[in-house]
Amino acid sequence: MLLSARDVDVRFGRVRAVRGVSLHLERGEIVAVVGANGAGKSSLLRALLGIEPLAAGRIEFEGKDVSNWPASRRVAAGLALVPEGRRIITTLTVHENLLMGAFNRRAARSVAREIEDIYERFPNLAARRMSAAAVLSGGEQQMLAIGRAMVAAPKLMMLDEPSLGLSPRLAEEVFSCIGSLSREQGMTILLVEQNTQRALELANRAYVVELGRVVSQGRPEQLLADGTLLEAYLGRSKATAAPATLLRAR
């Protein structure tokens, strides 16, 4: 098992954003976390990385208890987060943004080769490598954020709403990129995504989160078949017929 979180609680004052969440990821899996806005999904990812402190619970990564490790140490161990909104530094060049992903690494030659591989994967970034990141489109900025995380050489990449604010075409490019990282590099991915259909098409397993709690988990087709996803995410009862778009074959 690569990552295990047990009974994780995250609080903001009196607000309990994450309530006793437990999840796990095996190596090479894509695991989706889906749920409505405000369900606590982003807070969960930030807690796994160490950006938000735990009020309770335990997080293990590669069999080690990392619950009290700072975020920098978790990144060095192989955890990476592509945050919601991308959070690239627009005043730096594309190349400088990629180099920021390597702040914990010492093998300069390996980093240089990996950045060249990223340019091959994302030709638009290669064409603008010396331009300020501010000139990139939303989709290109998302690719840059993913590339920056890749330079950190993660064992687990967590993505928070990677399609947010993108056109359908650009969102599809992002999802294709996520799928290829899993297929070609065997990367383990934890995906938080509002586009439930695409998240479930990509995922091997999924967790449904509602009001900070995991209300169901399993293979995507199982979640759709028993109606839990529709009830928790769309606010529909199990008796309500599922939309055809959600029941399309994976």
Secondary structure, 3 states (H helix, E strand, C coil): CCEEEEEEEEEECCEEEEEEEEEEECCCCEEEEECCCCCCHHHHHHHHHCCCCCCEEEEEECCEECCCCCHHHHHHHCEEEECCCCCCCCCCEHHHHHHHCCCCCCCHHHHHHHHHHHHHHCHHHHHCCCCEHHHCCHHHHHHHHHHHHHHCCCCEEEEECCCCCCCHHHHHHHHHHHHHHHHHHCCEEEEECCCHHHHHHHCCEEEEEECCEEEEEECHHHHHHHCHHHHHHCCCCCCCCCCCCCCCCC
